[in-house]
Amino acid sequence: MYPAATWVDLLETDQLLELRTRPALLRERLYRLEPGSLVVIDEVQKAPELLDEVHGLIEKQRLVFALSGSSARKVRRGHANLLGGRALRLEMFGLVSAELGDAFDLERALNRGYLPRHYLADETDASAPGRLLRSYVQDYLKEEILAEALIRNLPAFSAFLAAAALSDGDMVNSANIARDCGVSAPSVREYFQILVDTLLGRWVPAFTKRPKRRVIQAPKFYFTDVGVVNHLSRRGRLEPGSELFGKAFENWLSHELHAYREYSGSELDIAYWRLPSGIEVDFLLTPAWVAIEAKAVAKATSEHLRGLRELAVDQRSVRRRILVCLEKRARRTDDGIEILPHAQFARALWRGEVA
């Protein structure tokens, strides 16, 4: 990737220590580059003080930078130069169906997760995905959390991760999780923010605009990789038809929708809608007004469509309702709900035909 670029890899300890001690070394080392030359700085969050030098090199030498990292937390909390007006923020996701094409395997994705190394691990070694996930979680705790001194109580945070994984795709009750982990509710809220800042999770807000009935306002939380959820919550192998397969299927749909929004540059807002009775719709895309429900079932029934029908009563602006499921063929109900096989929905999404 970018073979002609000049690379600065901050995973190299000697280079990291030199540049953190004297950031001006970056300017001195790049002085011979021509305007328009590309410089890649990997793991830039490890040395946020370099961003002042990057700013100067953009302005004076007209260099182009690609700054990558796994956490924006240290950069933002350290009051670093955020290059306002000079940088675009782009987020990279795990593998999506469009990248794999016909080779995409839903069961494989829901069991292994979306990280390329985990999804693509050798089929002949059945234990490889589990070992890789275990190492990934351990490295995350060690490198991202402990090394960056984001928290003081690592055992409590480790317990929080397991509790949070059990709530993947659900509304978050900070008080219950705090009680299970032996910490305060404010600490739990801070822990969730750490997951967001280190790109391990994201919030999906409740849709509360112009409701005809009282609706739930608490957000949901999704981990960005379902393989991590599987490991933390000790799910074992997920089989189609099980409740846990259904929860993982919803996580996958969230992953596809958020990745599509980022990669396509779409202005879509992604929310969910829920009544106090528990009737809900998993995703509502606005301003396109497309409602999407995830059900990992081979035969969709009227009960599976209940949320989409109730939403149409509450929000008459909804112009399209879709149930994504495991049926083999697409169909449409008499009241206009589209029932789409997951692969067909994914293809339509990435062609820009959903919203």
Steps between C-alpha positions, in 0.01 A plus 500: 500500500640839393839358390626845397415661834742584778403297806538594864408197712451591866480133593880507467605582853823679415327726247214572739734598783708726276203684357322539831817639656563740211200539262703736277687191374200427280543831318874448470460151353242604242667820380602355160153388394335679211162676541217251461705209636305257717611422856329225703524517879367181657369490861514879520310498831822381666665837429229769467766770541606424141181660371642851542786398271254341256303825496814696413607255229156520338505879499864569411618198304163396356544137597203262511453284811307182573476470878375165628433371847276281712390767748414867486468522877855594591522750214177672599546487877857623469387825332708415194483691174198344325584661164163670478407571140805315368406138559225255417409236756446155348420185696600154382270211584545126505415304187161573344299284263581720200874441543453122502241481223378149427752364749316662793388238752251623760556216750875550478465875560266458796725243664840652423428872474595753236872553561679372188752281680227332705249456218762369256680267744590158360199265495724202576578638846163519675651655814675785317212753511454447874869542574517811285200655675641419841831661411323802352300565818805450720708736285219756508492494879878521524584742220201730465377514858788435736784647293306819433397524868135545407381337822648409838302183571572252219324202667181705530526604137553139397182403687321791336597374152334164569186668636485744208533215250189337646314826426615526139215642293290578807419814694768563760416498870807655659377437854462125444840468334660710776354268764629191319850649465527663844552852368289816481252580223710802392799265465294272275403795281868596478589140408250505215654824378841331498358229272366766265824702501709189432267396216379184672135604518240756396170639625176486302263767632127459544282679249281740695386764250128573463371182665127443531561275798753493780824342377817375663784754498799297627766417238616155400863392491660277236853361500670563168601135469267213581794263542610702803146474639504123450831466681416728792159345560623141446233425243660198338405417143191681376253290303219635279170492683646580841428819694869592511529457123217751472680751723819458299299548178377837629859601581600409143224715355609792718857446378394505134284811541762702686777394261286592200427842646870566560636364173232656281520840665127484566333747735264235637415501869464150648270455798262241643136536607334336799176524694486441878312176425818360342384527138791638300671542165874436496607779263337813364695688233419868465444722308443213255231365738589135451419261785698175525439203727748213541358152557721195453208276411444277199128585489376846599157515665260780592655512847838587349336788310323650800757770572507619140121523497482690827768743382292584193220607735730715712710651219308552177813641335645148470503424129661157499495206744737206465536175694846347445496128568619155389222425253618382160288731282384858526132576541270788589202497736163647411572805715830571327765344729794360304637170627854463367761224531806638679731465198254677269459783751877538535548523124227762472645697790846525345352591163331795669152359442379482861507864610 
